[in-house]
């Protein structure tokens, strides 16, 4: 199956649309509710970070969201136009540490099976989140 693609403006008001898109892709791939909920929440965090940090709340910049369905996993790719970003440079936090903010990448790492970010051409990044199937696809 070809990737499913959604293009939205960089505006926090579109977060419900992105969440619904990822949830629909998971349902199409017949992923269970636990995997679906985890990926939707991770995507929400990632999109929020892109809008606020990479695109600096500039709604005229588009964000591309792709869902790639595989037999054993679903991959969400976010294509942004931000400055170079390396998710590996974000420190692993102690969950007991008291602090405001800075929990988005920690949460994404906890919710998905693979998290990576790479430079995309002359400008932008691609954040990849992979969630593996936690159970065999069902008929319901």
N, C-alpha and C positions, 0 to 999 in steps of 0.2 A: 504494500500500500504506500502511496506517496505521502510525504509529510503533510500534516494539516497545518495551515498557516493563518495567523491572525496578525493584523497590523493595526496598532492603536497609537493615539497621541500620547506623549509623556505627561500624563495628568493622572493624579491619584484617583480621580473620579471614575476611571476605567477599570480599577481593580476588580469590581464585581464581574465585569465582562470577561476579564482574563481568567478569573477563578472558574466561571461557568464554562469557558472554552476548554480548560484543562480537565475539568470534571467530565465534560461530554466526551473528550478524547479517551479518558480512562474507561468510561462506560462502553464506548465503542469497542475498545480493546478487551472488555469484560474483565477488568481488574477488580479485585475485591474492594470493599469500602475502606478498609484500613489503609491499603496502599494508596487509594484515591485521595483520602483525606490528608495523608502525609504529603503527597505530591502537590496538592492544591495549596496547602499551607506553606510549603517551601517555595512554591512559585509566587505566592503573595508576597513573601519576604523579599525574594529576589527582585521582583518587579518594582516594589516600593523602593528598594535600594537604588535600582537603575534610575528611576524617575527623580529621586531626591539627590543622589550623589553624582551619577554619570551624566545625566541630562540636566541637572540643576534646575528642576521644575520649569523646563521650557517646553510647553505643550506642542510647539510646532515641530519638535523633533519626534520622529516616529520610532516606535519600538516594535520589533518583529518577534513574535512568539511562534515557535514551531513545535509540534508534537509528532514524534516519530514512534509509531507502534511497531513493536517486535513481538515475536512469539513469547519471549521470556521477560520482557521489560518494556517500559515506555521511557522515552527520552524527551525532555523539554529543553529546548534551546532558546535562549534570549539573545537577540542580536541588537546591540546598542551602538551608539555613536560617541561614547565617552572616551576619556583618556585611558591609556593602558592601565589595566588592573589585573593583578595576579592574586587569586583567591588564596593561594598557598602562603602569601605574605601576611595574611590575617592570622594573628596568633590564636591558638586553641585556648579557650578560656576555661577557667574553673567554674563549673555551674553554681557553686556556692558563693562565688565572689559577688559582692553587692556593688552594682554600678548602674548608671542610667545609659541606655542605648548600647550599641555594639553587640547585640545578641543575634542579629539577623543571620550572619554566616554560621555562628554556633548552631542555631536552630536548623539551618539548611543541612549542615553536616550530620545532624542527628536524625533528620527525616528522610534523607535519600541515601542510596547505596553508593553513588559516585557523584562527585562534585568537581568540576574543572572549569577553568576560564582561560581562553587563549585570545591573542590579538587577532583581529579580523581586518586584513588589508591595511590600507593607509590610515583608516580611522575606525575606531570601534572595537568591540570585544564580543565574543560569543561565550556565554555562560551555559554550561551543559550540566543538567541534572538527570541522573538515571535512577529510576525506581524499578527494582525487579519484582516480578510477580511473587506474591506470598502464597498463592495457591493456584491450582490448575484452573483454567477458564471453565466457568460453569454455564449452564443453560438458562439461568435466572438472572 
